[in-house]
Amino acid sequence: MTDNVTCEFPDSNPLDDEVRTLLESAKTIAVVGLSGKPDRDSYKVADYLLQHGYTVIPVNPGLDEVLGQKSYPDLRSIPQPVDIVDIFRKVEFIPGLVDEAIDTGANAVWMQLGLASNAAAQKARDAGLKVVQSKCIKVEHKKLMA
């Protein structure tokens, strides 16, 4: 395997207070790789986020709609600002998704549990984005916002 497809341990993550502030300030979350299948983690997480007042934007080129929300083929196609880009794609796609997140003016990149790319994370941080790696946004929300 090459470095760009090897899952890494996160080099760093924000402290709980910073994550709480991120979750409190966010309104719109793009869920990249959101599945239309209710048994998938991406679907469960997006449904949870919708139930907790967030605007969820599915990003999946194979679907027109998920959870009653219009789906977009990529981040650049979303016609509104996004606060958090929540990634449910394989680690090899993370660098390109970080580039899109930077290009579209997202405030943060969140790599779901088991996903980390330290080089992409550093690139996002250097561009001014908050970065969370290898944590579930639903779990963190439940823990910090209860």
N, C-alpha and C positions, 0 to 999 in steps of 0.2 A: 504494500500500500504506500501511496505517496502521502506527504504531510497534509495535502488539502482534502484528503478523504479519511483521515484518521481522527476519530473522536478523541478529544483531549479532556483533561481535567481543567476546569476554569482557573485562569491565573488570578482572578479576583472577581468579586461581586460586591455590589453596594450593600451597605449595612441595612438592617431592617428599617430604620427610620427613613432612609433614602428611598427604599422600595415602597414604604407606606406613602410617602409624599408623591412618588411617581403614580401610584395607583389612585390616590386622592385627586390628583390634578388631571389625570387622563380622562378623556370623554370618548374617544374613538380608537378602537383597536382593530387593526387589520390582522386576520388570522390566515397566515399563509400555509396552504396545504390542508385547509378545512375540508373534511370529508362529509359527504351527504349521508353517511351511514351512522345511525344513532348509537351503535356499539363502539365506535371509535373515540379515542381520547380527545381528538381535536373537536369533534362534535359536542361531546359532553362539556368540554371547557368553554366553547363558544356559547352554548346554551346557558351555562352558569353565568357567563359575563353579561349576556343579554338580560337575564333575570335580575342582575344586580345593577342595572341602569346604564351599562355601556352601550354605545353604538358599535356593533360588530360588523365588519366588512369582510366577507369571505374572499379569499384569493385562491382560486382554483380554475385553471383554464378548461377543465372538463365539465364544469357545472355552470348552469345559468343562475341557480338560486340555491341557497342553503338556509335552513331555519327561517324562511320567509324573507331573507335578505338577498339582494342582487349580488351575484358573484362576479369578480373581475379576473381576467387572465393573469395580471401581474400588478405590482404596486404602482407602476407608472400610469395605469389605466384608471385608477381611482380618482374621481373628480373633486375630492375634498381633502383637507388636511387630515393626517393620521398622527395620533399621539404615540401609540405603541405598535410596532410590528412584531407580532407573536408568531414565531417560526415553528412549524411542525414538518419541516422537510429534512431530508438526509443532510448530513454534515457537509457533503461536497457542494451543496447548493448555497450554503450560508454566505460565502464571500460575495457572490453575485447579488444575493438578497440584501446584504449590508450596503452594497453599492447603490441599489435601488432605494433603500431607506434613506440614505444620505441625499441622493439626488432629488427625492420627493419631499424632503424637509421634515421627515419624521423626527419625533423627539427622543424615541427610545427603540432599542431592539431587544427583544426578549426571546432567548433560545430555550425551548421547552426542556424538560427533564431528560437528561441523557445527551443533550446537544451542547457542544462547545467548540468554538474555533477562536483561539486566542489571538491570532493575527487579524482576523476579521473584527473581533471585539475591539482590539486596539485601534484599528482604522476607524471604527465607529466612534470610539471615545475621542480620538484626535479630531474628528469632525464635529464634536460637541454633543453627541448623543449619549444618553444613559444606556448602559448595557447590563443585562442580567443573563447569566448562562447556566444551563443545566438545572433549572428550577421550574416548577409548574406554577403558572400564574394563578390558577384556581386554588392550589394549596396555599400559596403565599397570601392571596386575598383573604381566604378563610382565616389564616393564622393572624394576619396583621389588621384586618378591617372588622373583625367580629366585635 
